[in-house]
Amino acid sequence: MAKKRPQSKGKASTAFAGGEVPVVGAREPCPCGSGRRYKACHGRAAAQAATELVSRPFEGLPGEADWVALRELVPAATVPLRLAGGLPEGVPAVTLATVLPMAWPALRREDGSVLLGLQNDTASGDLSRDLADTLRRALTAEPGNPVEARRAPVDGPRLQDLLDLDAPFVPEVHEGFAFWLPEGEAQNASAEVTASLERADAAAVPTVRLSGVDAAYWCEVSEKNHLRWVTTVPEERLLDALARLHAAGESSLGEGTRLVGSFRAHGLTVPVWDLPSTMSAADTEKPAAAFAERLDTALAATTPLTAEERRARAGLTNRQVTLN
């Protein structure tokens, strides 16, 4: 005869009433005292909160589009971050970085400064909460040590709670990953960090952030170059506007360029253009700025799409992909 499962006691024991229930193994008794296994009791809510996807994790942060670009498009870049309550004693600076040595989530340097890595696996469906948890732990880590990955508390703060929302967010794109090491410290780096730096530098795709258009990034690849432009315009409005321009023959950035489609990333839409291999980032500045003006005009249009514009929109939609 199969053993009967323990019956629920109906109420949690007073030990954790109104407080945080510790995380234990999924098959262990729930610490709340219900008599059920953790996975069938408080672990169920924790798992749901950990996997529920936040489609726009950077919404509400200054430079949301650049956050998405640095997460998905840019190999090497940094941004100084300001905290809402100011920097803690002993932490001279906090810097967001696209990626860190050995894919560390964060690093507390010997001088007490913090590097926070953006391009890391996330343990939950809320990237902002995971990054905030890593940042908080980095601020109190022992100098000279990386911060390990972990599952963030489901009720923990998000980046929107920790960062100064009035601070500018202006990425600095780098040719390589020399920013990993303080100036003059390359000779003191461990063999592991040095090897990681060399691999990262070799794999980095040359990338430039355009100065005249927000969150637009030029990159150089083997056979052609690309422009990838992260926009916060709602997707349906953006696709309508792009369709109007495409049908009118005004969606390119000049001779030899082509709007090839778009992709979605963290709730935002990113149009992509193919560029000739001879078209540099500097060459792209004026055509991109001119396109931005045409796009503003198209976004302001309120007339229904024509048959040709609807066909153009269908083509753009068919070429969309979603990264996350």
Sequence and secondary structure as in RCSB ss.txt:
>XXXX:A:sequence
MAKKRPQSKGKASTAFAGGEVPVVGAREPCPCGSGRRYKACHGRAAAQAATELVSRPFEGLPGEADWVALRELVP
AATVPLRLAGGLPEGVPAVTLATVLPMAWPALRREDGSVLLGLQNDTASGDLSRDLADTLRRALTAEPGNPVEAR
RAPVDGPRLQDLLDLDAPFVPEVHEGFAFWLPEGEAQNASAEVTASLERADAAAVPTVRLSGVDAAYWCEVSEKN
HLRWVTTVPEERLLDALARLHAAGESSLGEGTRLVGSFRAHGLTVPVWDLPSTMSAADTEKPAAAFAERLDTALA
ATTPLTAEERRARAGLTNRQVTLN
>XXXX:A:secstr
         SS  TTSTTS      TTSB TTSSSSBGGGTHHHHHHHHHH   S TTTTSTTHHHHHHHHHT S
SEEEEE BTT   TT   EEEES  GGG SEEE TTS EEEESSS  SSS HHHHHHHHHHHHHTS TTEEE   
   TT   HHHHB TTS    EE SSSGGGS TT GGGS HHHHHHHHHHHHH   EEE SSSTTEEEEE SS E
EEEE B S HHHHHHHHHHHHHTT  SSSTT EEEEEEEETTEEEEEEEE TT  HHHHHHHHHHHHHHHHHHHH
  S   HHHHHHHHHHHHT EE  
